[in-house]
Amino acid sequence: MRATKVTTEHGRCLRCRRPLRKASPDGYGPKCRLKVRRNARTSRAHPKWQVAKALELLELGAVVPLRQNRIFLVVSDDGSEVYRTAASGQCNCPAGLRSVRCYHAVAAQFVAAA
């Protein structure tokens, strides 16, 4: 008989929904975290400050997917607001409402593309 690994209850990966074996501060499993970080490092389409802020949001676990990695809830810098953000670039933050690409949308794009 084959032995199986028993997973403890640490939740599921926010990206692929697989069970996590160890607690994760950002909510992603190791493979998904690697894919998201690799995608962020290779990005040349966004200013460096937006990439840095997007990575900070990802490390804090402030990007939560809602629907099939297309719509996300993203927490603001100070933690007082939660914005709905699409990977295509729409966001209901003040910058997004002025049709300016914000780092919330950049973070959502990194997760969706990974």
C-alpha positions in Angstrom: 0.0 0.0 0.0 1.2 3.4 -0.9 1.7 6.0 1.9 0.1 9.4 1.3 1.1 12.7 2.8 -1.3 14.0 5.3 -1.9 17.7 4.9 -2.7 19.8 7.9 -5.4 22.5 7.7 -3.5 25.6 6.5 -6.0 26.5 3.9 -5.7 26.5 0.1 -3.5 28.3 -2.4 -5.3 31.5 -3.6 -4.2 30.9 -7.2 -4.6 27.1 -7.8 -6.7 26.1 -4.8 -4.5 23.2 -3.9 -4.2 22.4 -0.1 -1.2 24.1 1.6 1.0 21.8 3.7 2.5 24.7 5.6 1.1 28.1 6.6 1.8 30.8 4.0 1.7 34.5 4.9 0.7 35.5 1.4 -1.7 32.7 0.8 0.1 31.1 -2.2 1.8 27.8 -2.5 5.5 27.6 -3.3 5.1 26.8 -7.0 2.4 29.6 -7.5 4.5 32.1 -5.5 7.5 31.3 -7.8 5.4 31.8 -10.9 4.0 35.1 -9.7 7.5 36.4 -8.7 9.0 35.3 -12.0 6.3 37.1 -13.9 6.9 40.3 -11.9 10.7 40.2 -12.4 10.4 39.9 -16.2 7.8 42.7 -16.5 9.1 45.6 -18.6 5.7 47.2 -19.3 5.3 48.9 -15.9 7.4 51.5 -14.0 9.7 50.0 -11.4 7.9 51.7 -8.5 4.6 50.1 -9.6 6.3 46.7 -9.8 7.8 47.2 -6.3 4.4 48.2 -4.8 2.7 45.3 -6.5 5.2 42.9 -5.1 4.7 44.4 -1.7 1.0 43.8 -2.0 1.6 40.2 -3.0 4.0 39.5 -0.1 1.5 40.8 2.4 -1.3 38.7 1.0 -3.3 41.7 0.0 -4.4 40.3 -3.4 -7.3 37.9 -3.1 -8.8 36.4 -6.3 -12.6 36.4 -6.5 -13.5 34.9 -9.9 -11.2 32.6 -11.9 -8.2 34.8 -11.5 -9.9 37.7 -13.4 -11.4 39.8 -10.6 -9.4 40.5 -7.4 -9.9 42.2 -4.1 -6.8 44.3 -3.3 -6.2 46.1 0.0 -5.0 49.7 0.0 -1.6 50.8 1.4 -3.0 51.8 4.8 -5.4 48.9 5.0 -8.5 51.1 5.2 -10.0 50.3 1.8 -10.5 47.2 -0.3 -10.6 47.8 -4.1 -12.1 45.6 -6.8 -9.5 45.2 -9.5 -9.5 43.3 -12.8 -6.4 41.8 -14.4 -7.3 43.8 -17.5 -6.5 47.1 -15.7 -9.8 48.3 -14.3 -9.8 49.3 -10.6 -12.1 51.3 -8.4 -9.3 53.0 -6.5 -9.0 56.8 -7.0 -6.3 56.4 -9.7 -8.3 53.7 -11.5 -11.4 55.8 -11.6 -9.4 58.5 -13.5 -8.3 55.7 -16.0 -4.7 55.7 -14.7 -3.1 52.3 -14.5 -2.5 51.7 -10.7 -0.3 49.2 -8.9 -3.4 47.3 -7.7 -4.1 46.4 -11.3 -0.4 45.5 -11.9 -0.5 43.1 -8.9 -3.7 41.5 -10.3 -2.1 41.2 -13.7 0.9 39.4 -12.2 -1.3 36.9 -10.5 -3.5 36.3 -13.5 -0.6 35.9 -15.9 1.3 33.4 -13.7 
